[in-house]
Amino acid sequence: MGTVYLGQNGSTAAAVKVMSDALVDQPGFRDRFAREIDTLRRVAGPFVAAVLDGDARAEQPWLATQYFPAPDLSRLVRDTGALDGASWQGLAVGLLMALGDLHAAGVVHRDLKPSNILLAADGPRLIDFGVAQVLGATALTATGSGLGTPGWIAPEIIRGADASPASDLFAAGAVLAFAATGRAPYGDTLAEAAMHAVLERNPGTDGASGY
């Protein structure tokens, strides 16, 4: 979708996503991007990485969000294993509060997964919210990522329905199962196999007792 840079404005650090030429060249992208920047800037909450600014009319359209020097959930679990009970509960509370703030603003994440959750010292931060919505279904399909990330997306999306707050909650459940067990609930498999697993079987939650 683009390239992310670390930006600095005085004492404020930002993650600056510069959109790819392939997206910029698509009809209607700049207008859609401008509308969604306005929407995303209204999202506020203690567990979301706030959108600071953006410019859909720049030669290379960009979007800047808060930067947090913290590992994402995927990396942390890979390096240190599943979260303990207290850490897991903190993640669950923060993640669900973040989704509540997004949905109240009319934004659906569409690509909720462990790598889009940063674990800062004062709690989790949800990042890349609305990016899929900003790009739109046509742009995403053109770049080969119209469904989100297999293994974390809800079954109704696989069947062709639009993303919704309910599909974000399905992904949140999968993320929390991963955090509790250290394993992807539908397996670390190829995309087609992961989507089939979401449709056909219950998630793997062995080792999650006590959460």
N, C-alpha and C positions, 0 to 999 in steps of 0.2 A: 504493500500500500504506500510505502514511502520510506524515508530515512529519519531516524530520531537522533537529535543532537542534544548535548547538555548546553543550555544557555545560561547567561548570567546577566542580571540587571541590578547593579549595586550589590546588596546583600541577598537578593532573591535569586534562587536557582530555579530553572525551569527545564522540563523536557519538551523539546520543540520538534514536532513531527512535520516534516516537509513532504508534501504529497508527490507521488510519482508522476512523471510525464504521461504515462498511459492513462491515468485517471483524469488528469487535467484536460486531456484532449477529448474526453467523452462529452457529448452534447448535454448541456444542462448541469454539469457538475458544479461549476462555480456558484450558480444560483442556489442549488441545493446545499452546498457547503456553507454559504453565507447564512442561510436560514437556520441551519443546524448549529452554527457557532453561537448565534443569538440564544438558541434554546439551551445549549450546554452551559453557557455562562450563567444561567439562572439556577443551575444545580448547585446546592450547597449542603454541607453536612460534615460532621467531624471525621467521617471515615471514607470520604471520597477525595481524590486528588482534583482540586478545583481547576477549572479552565480559566486561565489568566488572560488570554488574548488570542487573536487569530486574524488572518487576512485572506479572504477568498479571492481578492482581486489582484494580489501580488503576482509577479511573474511566476513564482513558485509558491502556490498557496500553502499556508502553514497554520498550525494550531499549537499553542503553548499551554502546558498544564504544570501544576506544582511538581517539583522534583523531590523525591525522598531517597536518601542514601541508605537503602534497606534492601535485604534480599527478598526475592519473591517466594511465594509459598512452595512452588515446584522445586526451586533450588534448595531451600531450607530443608524440606523433607528428604530430598535426595542426599544431602550432606549429613544430616543429623537424625533422620528417622521421623516417625510419626510424632505429632504433638502430644504433650502430656495433657491431662484433663483440664487444668486451669488455663493453659494456653489455647486449647481447643475451644473452650467456652468463650474466651475473649474473642477469638476469631469468629465464632458463630454469631455472637451478639453484634460485633462490628460489621460483618458482612451483611447481615439481614437489615441492620439500620441503614447501611449504604444503599442497598437495593430499595428500601422504602423511600429514601430521598430521591433517588433516580426516578422511580415510578411516579412519585408525586409531581415531578416536573415534566412528566410525559415522555421520559426517555427509557428505552429498553436497551440493556447492554448488548445482547445478542451474541457475545463471545466470552462469556464468563468461564474462566478456567484458572488453575493454580498460578500460572505465570502472569495473570493480570491482577494478582493480589500481592501487595507489598506488606511485609510485616515489620513496621516501624516500632521503635521502642515504646511509643505511647498508643499503640494499637494498629490494626490493619488499615490499609488504604486501597480502595478499589481504583484501578487505573484503566485507561482506554475505554471508559464507558462512553457509549454513543458513537464510537468511531465507525462501527458497522452501520449504524443508522445514518451517520453523516454521509457515508459513501453511497448508500442506497443499494437496493437489491440488484439493480441492473449492473452497477459498477462492480459489485462483489462477484456476481456471476461471471462477468467478463474476465476477472482476474483469477477465477478458479477457486474462490473461497466463499461462495454464496451461502453455505450452510453454517458457518462458524467452524468450530473445531470438533471433529468426530470423537465420540467418547464422552463429550460434555454437553452435547446438544440434546434437546428434548425430542421424544419420538414424534410428536406432531409436526415438528419442523422437518424431520426426515421424510415425513409423508407429504410435505408440501405446504403446510400451513404457515402463516406469518408468525414471526417472533412476537412474544407478548410477555407481560410480567410473569405469567405462569411458567413460561419456558425458562425465564431467568431463575425462578425458584427451583426448577428441576436441576439446573446446572449448579445452583448453590448446594443442593443436597449431595450431588456427585462430588463437589469440591470438599465438602465437610467429611464425606466418607473417606476421601483420599487423605485428608489431614489426620484422621483418626487411625487409619490403618497403614499408611505409607504406600498404598497401592491404588492405582487407578481402578475405580469400581467396575469398569467394563473392560479392563485389560489394556495393556500396552500393545496394541495390535495395529495392523494396517487399517486405513480409513474405512474400507468396505466392511471389514470384520467388526470394527468397533460400532458402526452404525447398526449392523445386524444384531449385535449383542444388546444394544439399547432397546431394540424392538422386540427381542425374543426372550430375554432372560432377566432375572432380578440382579441387582448389583451385588458385587462381592463385598461383604462388610465383615469378614472374619477378623477378629482382633480388635474390634471396636467396642467391645463390652465396657460399660462403665461411663460412656460419654453421654 
